[in-house]
Every structure is written in C-alpha cells, then in structure tokens.
Amino acid sequence: MDPHEQRACRHKVMVLPDPDGDGYLAEVPAFPGVCAGGDTPAEALECAYEGIASILDSMARHGDPVPPLPEPVSAP
C-alpha cells in the first residue's frame, strides 16, 4: 500500500444505500467531489478509498496543499 492509499484509509467515508435501490454509495466529506458506488458496502468503501488516493496523488504531483489528516477516533 503506497502512502496515499494509507492516508486515504484515515478519512471518514459515509456509505449509504443508493436511493435508486441499486447498490451503495460512498461519500467523503473531506473531499466533496469523491462519490463512489458499489454492489456492496465494502465495494463502495474500497472505491471511495481509491478515489481519495487518486486525489491525494494528484495534489502531491501538482504541488497543491494536501488537507491535514483527520483526528483519530477512539472508542469510549
């Protein structure tokens, strides 16, 4: 797993049933343009992480500022 893929897995992803009833959608609040779909929640999540990694890679290649990592979430 490359550094962008590792970093992608740290971002919050919301996976919800597709309103059209055709699988699942994953949205990434930190990256409003990232929306991924899949037949299962796990597939939608994996596609969202791939989208985040692609954006982070592009930002790094173009010298754009990369958003800070989200704070870790701990269980109570």
C-alpha positions, 0 to 999 in steps of 0.5 A: 500500500503506497502512502496515499492509499494509507492516508486515504484509509484515515478519512471518514467515508459515509456509505449509504444505500443508493436511493435508486435501490441499486447498490451503495454509495460512498461519500467523503466529506473531506473531499466533496467531489469523491462519490463512489458506488458499489454492489456492496458496502465494502465495494463502495468503501474500497472505491471511495478509498481509491478515489481519495488516493487518486486525489491525494496523488494528484495534489502531491504531483501538482504541488497543491496543499494536501488537507491535514489528516483527520483526528483519530477516533477512539472508542469510549 
